[in-house]
Amino acid sequence: MQPGTICWYEVPCTDPDRAFAFYKNVFGWESAPGAESAMPGYMEGVESVHMFRKGNLYGAFVKMSSPDTVAAVADEANLAKTASLASLRVGDVDKTTAEVEKNGGKVHLPKFAIAGGAFGYSARYIDTEGNLVAVWQPPAKPPM
């Protein structure tokens, strides 16, 4: 992996099975061997960590002890509320949007062109756990 490449991604949740089903069905993530582990002292409010992988991306669904400890970054009352955000590469934003909605997610920011489409397309969704996730579809012809 190249320096600066996203290599680890944590998804806070209250239902790891529901969260995993969403990401598996929408993005094809896989459960990692020895996927569940108790992590005492890891972080306040954490009950367990459930590992996943997709290619070179590794991460965990972090089961929190209470819905109050999952910090949703956006809601209908305050769409501008934001935090650090990783984008996941997809082949087709429109197809991904259909999968997100089919699997219980919500569109936060509909598909939009980046620099008129020269740098591809993006969209943002709220997953089943209230987390904001972005996707990026590269352009048909790279601009550079």
DAFENPE-V838368 format. One record per residue. PSI is psi in whole degrees, 0 to 359 (* if undefined). BURIAL is I if it has 9 or more other C-alpha atoms within 8 Angstrom, else O. Layout:
PSI	BURIAL
PSI	BURIAL
This chain:
145	O
145	O
139	O
354	O
140	O
124	O
341	O
136	O
121	I
133	O
105	I
142	I
169	I
346	I
90	O
325	I
316	O
316	O
315	I
318	I
318	O
307	I
328	I
312	I
325	I
316	I
357	O
24	O
152	I
151	O
137	I
151	O
140	O
40	O
329	I
135	O
141	O
142	O
67	I
134	O
358	O
309	O
142	O
134	O
356	O
126	I
316	I
167	I
133	I
107	I
150	I
169	I
158	I
104	I
238	O
1	O
126	I
154	I
194	I
144	I
117	I
107	I
118	I
154	I
342	I
147	O
334	O
343	O
2	O
112	I
95	O
137	O
351	I
146	I
171	O
334	O
337	O
76	O
341	I
349	O
127	O
167	O
184	O
143	O
129	O
147	O
140	O
131	O
136	O
163	I
330	O
113	O
320	I
315	O
321	O
319	I
317	I
318	O
320	I
310	I
321	I
330	O
17	I
2	I
172	I
147	I
127	I
315	I
112	O
167	O
135	I
150	O
139	I
119	I
50	O
16	O
350	I
330	I
19	I
201	I
155	I
165	I
163	I
143	I
161	I
121	I
183	I
347	I
0	I
8	I
145	I
131	I
139	I
154	I
156	I
129	I
119	I
158	I
158	I
322	O
117	O
137	O
343	O
*	O
